[in-house]
Amino acid sequence: MEYILGFGSPHKALKAEEILKQADVPFRLLPVPKALDASCGLVISVRDGAFEQASGVLEKSGLRPRSIYRKEGEDYVEV
């Protein structure tokens, strides 16, 4: 299962990228899926096994995602 973490701005997504890299959490930095937002922006994608770790690391750093979605097939369900 894949989780999409949205931060509301590319700057915050890039900050999350830096934090997750330093903590050695597996993730991917992706463009915002068109199904979620037509604007161009960035999100962090993490697999189910890394979701809790990523959430904890970001929480400790004070950078919380503005939105979290779980990908189910072609759909995104807000968590």
N, C-alpha and C positions, 0 to 999 in steps of 0.2 A: 504494500500500500504506500502511496506517496502523499506527502503533506506539502502544501504550499503556504509559505509564510510571507505575508505582505506587510510592508513597513510604511507605505504612504509616500515615500520619496526615494529616488535612486540613491541619494546620499546615505540615508539610513540603511538601505539594503547593502550598500558597499561597506558600511561600518559593520553590519552583521556578518558579511563575508570575512572581514578581517578578524573578527572575534572568533568565529567558528574555525577558521584556519589555524589560529593560534592554539585552540583547544583540541585540534586534530579530530574534529567532528566531520564525518562524510556528508557532503551536500553538493548541490549544483546551483549556480547563479543563472537565472533564466529571465527572458522577457516575460512580462505579465501575460498570461494566457488571454487571448481575445474574448473567451467566454466570461472572464471576470471583469475586464476593463478594456475599452477600446484605445485608451491612451498608451503611449509607450512608457514603460517603466520596468523595474526589475523586482523579482521575487527570489526567495530562497526555496529550493525544493529539497526535502529530506525524506528518506525512506522510513518506513515504520520503525525499524530497529534503532534508528538514530534520532527519532523525534523527541523522545524524553530527554536525551542527552543535550540536544540542540536547545530545547526549551529551557532546561536548567542553566546552561551556560549563558544564554542570552538574558535570562532573568537576573542572574548574578551580576551581569555587566550593566544592568539597568536599561537595556534596550529590549523592549517588549514588542512583538509583532502587533500591528494594528488589526490584522485579520489573519485567520488560519482556516484553510480549506483542506478537505480530504478529497483526493481524486478517486472517483468511483466510475470506472469505465471512461466515458467521455464527459461525464458530469463532475462538477465540483460542489461539495456539500460543506457549508460553513460549520466549523466546529466551535 
